[in-house]
Amino acid sequence: MFTKKTILRTVGASLAAVLSLAAQPARAQGSDADRLQKLEQAVSQLQKRNAELEEEVSGLKKRTSWTPVVGAEGKTKAEVTSDGKTYVEKLVPDLASAEKWKLFPAITELELFGDLRLRYEYRGGRLPSNDPDHPNDWQERERERYRLRIGLRGTVLDDWFFGVRLETSASARSSNVTYGADTSTDSPGGGGPFAKGDDGIYVGQAYGGYKGFPGFTFTGGRMPNPFVRTLMVWDDDINPEGLAEQWKHTFTIGGGAAAPMSYSKDGKNVAPPPPPEPLVKIDVFANFGQFVYDDSNPSNPIGTPPTTTQPIGGETQQVPLANAFMLGWQVGAKFDFPHIAYFQLAPTLYNYTGDGNTFNIHFSGDPGGNQTGINSLLVFDIPAEIGWKVGKIPMRIFGDFATNFEADDRATAAGHPDKGGDRYAYQIGLGIGQLKKKHDWQIEGWWQHQDQYALDPNLVDSDLFNSDLNLEGVAVKAGYMLADAVVFNLTWAYAWRIDDSIGTGGRGDITINPVDQYQIFQADLSFKF
């Protein structure tokens, strides 16, 4: 045993020291009295050490018998801990990290990520006062919901990367599941209380890419949105499918190189002072995307290709056989003045190569008309942001401006040739604070306006304005971090119809059209991992 061996070695060393002193020959400069005094001191030290060892042995004898803790089957090792006097020895599994989770050798980095969100939501929309059947009547929904998203992303050898994320809900603009929404008997699983008919798991992201060229990133698959954007144009839950190319380069103005290494008088290195910060740092970036908007199937049907008749204009046309693609072109820059302020501008152009066979009916936006058509959309969008600090509190002004260059044609196809001026959308807001760590807080408030023919109704945010166009209003969002990974958020928005002579185009959870007034309130508790 470890303890017994230690005691024997100590005793042996002490006896050897005593014998050595006793066997030394007499020296001319030493007397018998001196030698006798040294011998007595050595014997006294040995007796003191023996007493300490006897006390330790006595303590070990009083310890109750122990049984080693046997780990899982496989290799084991002895783990010994000591507080200086007592020793604990047990058997534990001897597992290397690779045995706990075996990874393909080519994977150089792997990250597990995700979030869980619990939500209470109220939303309601009011019919106009001149509605013939239900003037000023409200359609309202209250629901408790949850969202779960979990994924893996990583890098492999030679500068390749990948990502996969699973999430609840099949909707492109929402990952929420509503409690108790699948109780009917015709729901999958038979319904009933606490049914799981709509609690399925879907692939939200599945992409791969390459970043072997300095500053460039190439991505393909169902990917996170590669564009700088706002909720006015894109819902945050949308993960477009297709290809994306990104480039970024940083330029600096001012500053200087780091001071050379210096040395002290004794030859030791002295750390140089940090290099002076640049006067301004400029991040120039470019983002491009080619997304499959609608897959036409079949591409070559048997017999005569099918045709369709536009419900408003009456034109008869062939149903498109080619896929519809959405193309995005963005070039921008961020100017960062260290410890002072930053400014970012990201002009973007979105265009469509066709209507596909799902979206080929012209957009109307009026009650009973088409709400999803993508005809005559050429959208120019400019999201912008300015940020600074007041003391230690971050602040920012953010905004967005968009216009549809083909709004005249879109309005004419909708049966309103005089409404081509309804082509603009804009947002302006103020944010105070940030959410990064425990006890952080943030408040944002903004005004948003989106004309009927300004934007793609299939992409706009599904919460704030119910996925509808021809609405304007205010939104406020406040958040507080209860822990480093737990966030509590409150969101409220209220909107009004802009043009009372036309509908509110789009397909939202509030199904009335037109929506004369709209209101939403959400309380969220989110756990990030």
C-alpha positions in Angstrom: 0.0 0.0 0.0 1.1 3.6 -0.8 1.0 4.7 2.9 2.9 1.7 4.3 5.7 2.1 1.8 6.0 5.8 2.6 6.4 5.1 6.4 9.1 2.4 5.8 11.1 4.7 3.5 11.0 7.5 6.1 12.1 5.3 8.9 15.0 3.9 6.8 16.2 7.3 5.8 16.2 8.5 9.4 18.2 5.5 10.7 20.7 5.9 7.9 21.3 9.5 9.0 21.9 8.5 12.6 24.3 5.7 11.7 26.2 8.1 9.4 26.7 10.6 12.2 27.8 7.9 14.6 30.3 6.5 12.2 32.1 9.8 11.4 35.8 9.8 12.5 37.0 12.2 15.0 38.3 15.4 13.6 41.0 17.7 15.0 38.8 20.7 15.1 35.8 18.8 16.7 35.5 17.5 20.3 33.6 14.5 21.7 31.1 16.9 23.3 30.2 18.4 19.9 29.7 15.0 18.4 27.6 13.9 21.3 25.4 17.0 21.0 24.8 16.4 17.3 23.9 12.8 17.9 21.4 13.7 20.5 19.8 16.3 18.2 19.5 13.7 15.5 17.9 11.1 17.8 15.5 13.8 19.1 14.3 14.6 15.5 14.0 10.9 14.7 11.8 10.3 17.8 9.6 13.3 16.9 9.1 12.0 13.3 8.4 8.5 14.6 5.7 9.9 16.9 4.1 11.6 13.9 4.1 8.4 11.9 2.6 6.4 14.7 -0.2 8.9 15.0 -0.9 8.7 11.3 -0.9 4.9 11.4 -3.3 4.9 14.3 -5.6 7.1 12.3 -5.5 4.8 9.3 -6.3 1.8 11.5 -9.4 3.5 12.9 -10.7 4.1 9.4 -13.5 1.7 8.5 -13.0 -0.8 5.7 -13.9 0.3 2.2 -15.0 -1.3 -1.0 -13.6 0.1 -4.2 -16.2 1.8 -6.4 -16.3 -0.2 -9.6 -17.1 1.9 -12.7 -18.7 0.8 -15.9 -17.4 -2.3 -17.6 -14.1 -1.6 -19.5 -10.9 0.0 -18.5 -10.6 1.4 -14.9 -7.9 3.3 -13.1 -7.2 4.1 -9.4 -8.0 7.6 -8.4 -6.3 8.7 -5.1 -7.1 11.9 -3.2 -5.5 13.2 0.0 -6.0 16.0 2.4 -2.5 15.6 3.9 -3.5 13.0 6.5 -6.1 10.7 5.0 -6.2 9.0 1.6 -9.2 7.9 -0.5 -8.7 5.4 -3.3 -11.4 4.2 -5.7 -11.8 2.7 -9.1 -13.2 4.9 -11.8 -13.8 4.3 -15.6 -10.8 5.2 -17.7 -12.4 6.8 -20.7 -10.7 9.0 -23.3 -12.7 11.9 -24.7 -12.9 10.1 -28.0 -14.7 7.2 -26.4 -17.4 9.4 -24.9 -18.3 10.9 -28.4 -16.6 9.5 -31.4 -16.2 12.1 -34.2 -15.1 11.6 -37.8 -11.3 12.4 -37.9 -11.8 15.1 -40.6 -14.0 17.2 -38.3 -11.9 20.0 -36.7 -14.6 21.8 -34.8 -18.2 20.9 -33.8 -20.7 23.1 -32.0 -24.1 22.1 -30.5 -26.5 25.1 -30.5 -30.2 25.9 -30.2 -32.9 27.6 -28.2 -36.2 26.9 -26.5 -38.8 29.6 -26.3 -42.1 29.8 -24.3 -44.6 32.4 -25.5 -47.9 33.9 -24.6 -49.5 35.8 -27.5 -52.5 37.9 -28.2 -53.3 39.3 -31.6 -56.4 40.9 -33.1 -57.6 42.7 -36.2 -60.6 44.9 -36.7 -62.9 45.2 -39.7 -63.5 48.7 -41.1 -66.5 50.8 -40.0 -68.1 50.5 -43.5 -68.0 46.7 -43.5 -71.6 45.7 -44.7 -71.9 42.8 -42.3 -69.7 43.3 -39.2 -68.6 46.9 -38.9 -65.8 47.5 -36.4 -65.8 43.9 -35.4 -62.6 42.3 -34.1 -61.2 38.9 -34.9 -58.9 37.9 -32.0 -56.6 35.0 -31.0 -55.0 34.2 -27.7 -52.6 31.3 -27.5 -49.7 29.8 -25.6 -46.9 28.5 -27.7 -43.4 27.0 -27.7 -40.5 26.9 -30.1 -37.6 24.4 -30.1 -34.6 24.6 -32.4 -31.5 22.5 -32.0 -28.6 22.0 -34.4 -25.0 21.2 -35.1 -22.5 23.2 -37.0 -18.8 22.7 -37.6 -15.8 22.8 -39.8 -13.8 20.0 -41.5 -10.4 19.8 -43.0 -9.4 22.1 -45.9 -11.7 25.0 -45.0 -15.0 23.3 -45.5 -18.0 23.8 -43.1 -21.5 22.5 -42.6 -24.6 23.1 -40.5 -27.8 21.3 -39.7 -30.7 22.6 -37.5 -34.0 20.8 -36.6 -37.0 22.8 -35.5 -40.7 22.6 -34.7 -43.4 23.7 -37.2 -43.3 23.3 -41.0 -44.0 27.0 -41.6 -41.3 29.0 -43.3 -42.1 32.1 -41.2 -42.7 30.5 -37.8 -41.2 27.7 -35.7 -44.0 28.0 -33.1 -46.3 25.2 -31.9 -49.6 26.1 -30.2 -50.6 24.2 -27.1 -53.9 22.4 -27.5 -54.2 23.1 -31.2 -54.3 19.5 -32.3 -57.2 18.1 -30.1 -59.7 17.4 -32.9 -60.2 13.8 -33.8 -59.1 14.3 -37.4 -55.6 15.5 -36.2 -52.7 13.2 -36.7 -52.6 10.7 -33.8 -56.3 11.0 -33.2 -56.4 14.2 -31.2 -57.5 14.6 -27.6 -55.9 16.6 -24.8 -52.1 16.9 -24.9 -52.0 15.3 -28.4 -48.8 15.5 -30.4 -50.2 15.8 -33.8 -48.5 19.1 -34.6 -45.4 18.6 -32.5 -43.3 17.3 -35.4 -39.7 18.0 -36.1 -38.6 19.5 -39.4 -35.3 20.4 -41.1 -34.9 24.2 -40.7 -31.3 24.4 -41.9 -29.1 22.0 -43.9 -26.2 23.6 -45.6 -22.5 23.3 -46.5 -19.9 25.6 -47.7 -16.3 26.6 -48.3 -14.2 29.5 -47.0 -10.7 28.6 -48.3 -10.2 31.9 -50.2 -9.3 34.9 -48.0 -12.4 37.0 -47.3 -14.8 34.7 -49.3 -17.6 32.4 -48.1 -19.6 30.1 -50.4 -22.7 28.4 -49.1 -25.3 26.0 -50.6 -28.4 24.4 -49.2 -31.1 25.6 -46.8 -29.1 28.3 -45.0 -29.2 31.2 -42.6 -30.2 34.4 -44.4 -26.9 35.8 -45.8 -28.2 39.4 -46.2 -28.1 42.4 -43.9 -31.8 43.0 -43.4 -34.7 44.2 -41.2 -38.0 42.7 -40.2 -39.7 45.0 -42.7 -38.5 43.0 -45.7 -37.5 39.6 -44.2 -39.1 37.5 -41.5 -36.2 36.3 -39.2 -37.5 32.7 -39.3 -37.0 32.3 -43.1 -34.0 30.2 -44.2 -33.7 30.5 -48.0 -32.8 27.6 -50.2 -30.1 27.9 -52.9 -26.7 29.4 -53.2 -25.0 32.4 -51.6 -21.6 34.1 -52.1 -20.2 36.5 -49.5 -17.0 38.6 -49.4 -15.7 40.9 -46.6 -12.5 42.9 -46.2 -11.4 45.3 -43.5 -9.5 48.5 -44.2 -8.0 50.7 -41.5 -7.2 54.4 -41.5 -4.8 55.8 -38.9 -3.2 53.9 -36.1 0.2 52.2 -36.5 2.3 49.2 -36.1 3.1 47.6 -32.7 6.2 48.8 -30.9 9.2 46.4 -31.2 10.1 44.1 -28.3 12.3 45.8 -25.7 14.6 44.4 -23.0 15.4 45.3 -19.4 19.0 45.6 -18.0 19.0 42.0 -16.9 18.2 40.9 -20.5 14.5 39.9 -19.8 11.8 40.7 -22.4 9.6 43.6 -21.7 6.1 43.5 -23.2 5.6 46.4 -25.7 2.6 48.7 -25.4 -0.4 47.9 -27.5 -0.4 49.4 -31.0 -2.4 52.6 -31.4 -6.0 52.0 -32.4 -7.0 53.1 -36.0 -8.9 56.3 -36.5 -11.5 54.4 -38.4 -12.1 50.8 -39.4 -14.0 50.1 -42.6 -15.6 46.7 -43.2 -16.6 46.5 -46.9 -18.8 43.5 -47.8 -20.8 42.0 -50.6 -23.5 39.4 -50.3 -25.2 37.6 -53.3 -27.9 35.0 -53.3 -29.6 32.8 -55.9 -32.6 31.1 -54.2 -35.1 28.6 -55.5 -38.4 30.3 -54.9 -40.7 27.8 -56.6 -39.8 24.5 -58.3 -42.0 23.9 -61.3 -42.9 20.2 -61.6 -43.1 18.7 -64.2 -40.7 20.8 -66.3 -42.0 19.2 -69.5 -45.5 17.7 -69.1 -47.1 15.2 -71.4 -49.3 16.8 -74.0 -50.2 20.5 -74.3 -48.8 22.6 -71.5 -51.6 23.8 -69.1 -52.8 27.4 -69.2 -54.3 29.8 -66.6 -56.5 32.8 -66.8 -55.8 35.9 -64.7 -58.9 36.7 -62.6 -58.6 40.4 -62.9 -57.2 41.2 -66.4 -58.7 38.1 -68.0 -55.5 37.2 -69.8 -54.9 33.6 -70.7 -51.3 32.5 -70.3 -49.3 29.3 -70.2 -48.5 28.0 -66.7 -44.8 28.6 -66.3 -42.7 25.4 -66.7 -39.4 26.9 -65.5 -38.5 27.3 -61.8 -38.8 30.7 -60.2 -35.7 32.1 -58.7 -35.2 35.1 -56.3 -31.9 36.9 -56.8 -30.3 39.2 -54.2 -27.5 41.7 -54.8 -26.0 43.5 -51.8 -22.9 45.7 -51.4 -22.3 47.7 -48.2 -19.9 49.0 -45.7 -19.6 49.5 -41.9 -17.6 52.5 -40.7 -16.4 51.9 -37.1 -14.8 54.8 -35.1 -13.4 52.9 -32.1 -15.1 54.0 -28.8 -17.0 56.7 -30.6 -19.6 55.5 -33.1 -20.3 53.2 -36.0 -22.4 53.5 -39.2 -23.6 50.7 -41.5 -25.3 51.0 -44.9 -26.3 47.9 -47.1 -28.0 48.8 -50.4 -29.7 45.7 -51.8 -31.6 44.8 -55.0 -34.0 41.8 -55.2 -35.4 40.5 -58.5 -37.3 37.4 -59.7 -36.6 35.3 -62.8 -40.2 34.1 -63.1 -43.4 33.4 -61.3 -43.3 29.6 -61.1 -46.4 27.5 -61.2 -47.5 28.3 -57.6 -47.1 32.1 -57.8 -48.1 32.8 -61.4 -51.5 34.3 -60.6 -51.1 38.1 -60.4 -51.1 39.7 -56.9 -54.3 41.5 -56.0 -54.3 42.2 -52.2 -58.0 42.9 -52.2 -60.6 40.7 -50.4 -61.0 37.5 -52.3 -58.1 38.2 -54.5 -54.6 36.6 -54.8 -52.4 37.4 -51.8 -49.1 35.7 -52.8 -48.3 36.6 -56.4 -44.7 37.8 -57.2 -45.3 39.4 -60.5 -43.7 42.8 -61.1 -41.4 42.9 -58.2 -38.0 44.7 -58.5 -37.3 45.8 -54.9 -34.5 48.2 -53.9 -33.8 48.1 -50.2 -31.4 50.1 -48.0 -31.1 49.0 -44.4 -29.0 51.3 -42.3 -27.8 51.7 -38.6 -25.9 54.2 -36.5 -24.6 53.2 -33.1 -22.8 55.0 -30.2 -22.6 54.9 -26.4 -23.8 57.2 -23.7 -21.5 56.4 -20.8 -21.6 52.6 -20.9 -25.1 52.3 -22.4 -25.1 51.3 -26.1 -27.6 53.2 -28.3 -28.5 52.9 -31.9 -30.7 54.4 -34.6 -31.8 51.9 -37.1 -33.9 52.1 -40.2 -34.8 50.8 -43.6 -36.1 52.2 -46.9 -37.5 50.2 -49.8 -39.2 50.8 -53.1 -40.5 48.6 -55.9 -39.4 49.9 -59.2 -42.2 48.0 -61.0 -45.1 49.1 -58.7 -47.0 50.7 -61.6 -47.3 47.3 -63.4 -48.1 45.5 -60.1 -50.9 47.9 -59.3 -52.3 47.7 -62.8 -52.3 43.9 -62.7 -54.2 44.2 -59.4 -56.9 46.3 -61.0 -55.7 49.6 -59.5 -53.8 51.4 -62.2 -54.0 54.7 -60.3 -52.2 53.2 -57.2 -48.7 52.9 -58.7 -47.6 55.4 -56.1 -48.1 52.8 -53.3 -44.6 51.6 -53.8 -42.7 52.6 -50.7 -41.8 51.0 -47.4 -39.8 52.5 -44.6 -38.8 51.9 -40.9 -37.1 54.2 -38.4 -36.4 53.3 -34.8 -34.3 53.8 -31.7 -32.6 51.1 -29.6 -31.1 51.5 -26.1 -29.1 48.8 -24.3 -28.0 45.4 -25.4 -28.6 41.7 -24.5 -25.3 39.9 -24.0 -25.0 38.8 -20.4 -26.9 38.4 -17.1 -28.7 41.6 -16.0 -28.4 43.3 -19.4 -31.5 45.0 -20.8 -32.6 46.5 -24.1 -35.5 48.6 -25.3 -36.4 49.2 -28.9 -39.1 51.3 -30.5 -39.9 52.0 -34.2 -42.3 53.2 -36.7 -43.0 51.1 -39.8 -44.9 51.8 -43.1 -45.3 49.4 -45.9 -47.4 50.2 -49.0 -49.5 47.6 -50.8 -47.2 47.1 -53.8 -43.8 47.8 -52.2 -42.7 44.4 -50.9 -42.9 40.6 -51.4 -45.9 39.6 -49.2 -44.4 36.1 -48.7 -41.3 37.4 -46.9 -42.4 40.2 -44.6 -42.5 39.5 -40.8 -45.4 37.4 -39.7 -45.8 38.9 -36.2 -45.6 42.6 -36.1 -48.1 43.4 -38.9 -49.6 39.9 -39.4 -47.8 39.3 -42.7 -50.0 42.0 -44.2 -49.2 45.0 -46.4 -50.9 48.4 -46.7 -50.4 48.9 -42.9 -48.4 51.4 -40.8 -47.8 51.7 -37.1 -45.6 51.5 -34.1 -43.8 48.6 -32.3 -42.0 48.4 -29.0 -39.8 45.6 -27.7 -38.2 45.3 -24.2 -35.9 42.6 -23.1 -34.0 41.6 -19.9 -31.5 38.8 -19.4 -32.4 36.8 -16.3 -29.2 34.7 -16.8 -26.4 34.5 -19.3 -28.6 32.1 -21.4 -32.2 33.1 -20.3 -33.9 36.1 -21.9 -37.3 37.6 -21.1 -38.9 39.8 -23.8 -42.1 41.8 -24.2 -43.3 42.9 -27.6 -46.2 45.2 -28.6 -47.3 46.6 -31.9 -50.3 48.6 -33.2 -51.0 49.3 -36.9 -53.6 51.1 -39.1 -54.6 50.7 -42.7 -52.8 53.2 -45.0 -55.0 53.4 -48.1 -58.7 52.8 -47.2 -59.7 52.2 -50.8 -57.8 48.9 -51.2 -57.3 45.7 -49.1 -54.4 44.7 -46.9 -52.6 42.1 -49.0 -51.0 39.1 -47.4 -51.9 35.9 -45.6 -51.7 36.2 -41.8 -53.0 34.5 -38.7 -55.7 37.1 -38.5 -57.6 36.1 -41.7 -59.9 39.2 -42.3 -59.2 41.5 -45.2 -59.1 44.4 -45.0 -57.5 44.8 -41.6 -58.5 48.3 -40.6 -56.6 48.1 -37.3 -54.2 45.5 -35.9 -52.7 44.8 -32.5 -50.3 42.2 -31.1 -48.7 41.5 -27.7 -46.2 38.8 -27.0 -44.4 37.7 -23.8 -41.4 35.4 -24.4 -39.1 33.4 -22.1 -36.2 32.1 -24.1 -33.4 29.6 -23.2 -30.3 29.6 -25.4 -27.7 26.8 -25.5 
